[in-house]
Amino acid sequence: MTTASCDHPLDRRSFRAIADLAYRESGLTLVKEKSSMIQSRLRPRLKVLGLRDFAQYSAFVQSDAGEDERKQLISALTTNVTHFFRESHHFATLGNVLDARMDDLRKGARMRIWSAGCSNGQEAYSAAISLLERCPEAAQYDLRILATDIDPQVIAFARRGKYGERLMAGVSEPLRDGYFDAERDRKGERQFTVKPEVKNLIHFNELNLLSAWPMRGSFDVIFCRNVVIYFDVATQTSLWPRFLKALRPTGHLFLGHSERIATPEAIGFCSDGPTSYRPL
Ligand SMILES: C[S@@+](CC[C@H](N)C(=O)[O-])C[C@H]1O[C@@H](n2cnc3c(N)ncnc32)[C@H](O)[C@@H]1O
């Protein structure tokens, strides 16, 4: 690979082309004010590809040959910040949902949870640990978590399920002991790998929320938190009825702390506590 000089700034035309592409491919809305962030996140891609400037990059990423690069672009531009037991009240509600469905599960019923926009996996693992805390024999039942994200890199990370000390904030000592295998890496830093009994409850997969959803059967709980905040109103509005359709009549949709459905009743949802919605 050639390493080219990449000192050229992101020009207006390339910004527009990249922003339009990101919007079309993933729903991400990139405003002009984010231009320097985009520039710094994409500069390494120019280097890897040996391209001179953003005009060349934007031409390449839009071309037929740029199909793989479009994934790299989305991966570079998405924000993957997440942590274990983020907005913990949702995990308490998840425990209540499990309690309410326990009799059904014992009779062989199915219960499904979806972490939509799961990033590095902490949300899905937090859900699995919450379920196991309430029901250590969860694996015996038809109880599974689907965890999806548009970004293949975070899905690969999530599948590995290995977290450094810094990423373990929010996981208490008893939970670390119960659900993770700890080891020291070559630098002597502690690494925590999620135990197989937790991983086995989860299926990680790539999925763009803007594409068709191939899943059959409905969900008891959908976590789609801190994802739609990066979408414009039109994209958000197109997702709400799809989530409603994907939920059981007694299901729950959880959004992030700064996300709201503007008129839930108009869509068929009612509000059920902060950032939590249920079918009407
Ligand atoms: C800030 S993280 C949120 C992670 C987690 N849900 C949480 O609340 O901690 C947002 C995630 O949404 C994903 N994302 C963005 N656009 C998406 C799309 N169109 N389809 C699926 N995932 C998307 C990103 O790749 C990123 O991992």
PDBQT file of the ligand as one rigid body, heavy atoms in Angstrom, charges set to zero:
ROOT
HETATM    1  C1  LIG A 301     -23.806   4.990  20.326  1.00  0.00    +0.000 C 
HETATM    2  S1  LIG A 301     -23.924   3.303  19.835  1.00  0.00    +0.000 S 
HETATM    3  C2  LIG A 301     -25.180   2.724  20.940  1.00  0.00    +0.000 C 
HETATM    4  C3  LIG A 301     -24.850   1.377  21.543  1.00  0.00    +0.000 C 
HETATM    5  C4  LIG A 301     -25.856   0.847  22.550  1.00  0.00    +0.000 C 
HETATM    6  N1  LIG A 301     -27.164   0.672  21.954  1.00  0.00    +0.000 N 
HETATM    7  C5  LIG A 301     -25.935   1.741  23.758  1.00  0.00    +0.000 C 
HETATM    8  O1  LIG A 301     -26.926   2.463  23.924  1.00  0.00    +0.000 OA
HETATM    9  O2  LIG A 301     -24.999   1.773  24.545  1.00  0.00    +0.000 OA
HETATM   10  C6  LIG A 301     -24.810   3.442  18.292  1.00  0.00    +0.000 C 
HETATM   11  C7  LIG A 301     -24.670   2.200  17.398  1.00  0.00    +0.000 C 
HETATM   12  O3  LIG A 301     -25.634   2.276  16.355  1.00  0.00    +0.000 OA
HETATM   13  C8  LIG A 301     -25.066   1.695  15.205  1.00  0.00    +0.000 C 
HETATM   14  N2  LIG A 301     -25.795   2.156  13.999  1.00  0.00    +0.000 N 
HETATM   15  C9  LIG A 301     -25.764   3.376  13.416  1.00  0.00    +0.000 A 
HETATM   16  N3  LIG A 301     -26.520   3.375  12.316  1.00  0.00    +0.000 NA
HETATM   17  C10 LIG A 301     -27.071   2.145  12.199  1.00  0.00    +0.000 A 
HETATM   18  C11 LIG A 301     -27.941   1.522  11.261  1.00  0.00    +0.000 A 
HETATM   19  N4  LIG A 301     -28.413   2.186  10.204  1.00  0.00    +0.000 N 
HETATM   20  N5  LIG A 301     -28.280   0.235  11.455  1.00  0.00    +0.000 NA
HETATM   21  C12 LIG A 301     -27.795  -0.453  12.517  1.00  0.00    +0.000 A 
HETATM   22  N6  LIG A 301     -26.956   0.072  13.440  1.00  0.00    +0.000 NA
HETATM   23  C13 LIG A 301     -26.600   1.356  13.286  1.00  0.00    +0.000 A 
HETATM   24  C14 LIG A 301     -23.629   2.154  15.246  1.00  0.00    +0.000 C 
HETATM   25  O4  LIG A 301     -22.787   1.348  14.449  1.00  0.00    +0.000 OA
HETATM   26  C15 LIG A 301     -23.312   2.101  16.737  1.00  0.00    +0.000 C 
HETATM   27  O5  LIG A 301     -22.669   0.905  17.081  1.00  0.00    +0.000 OA
ENDROOT
TORSDOF 0
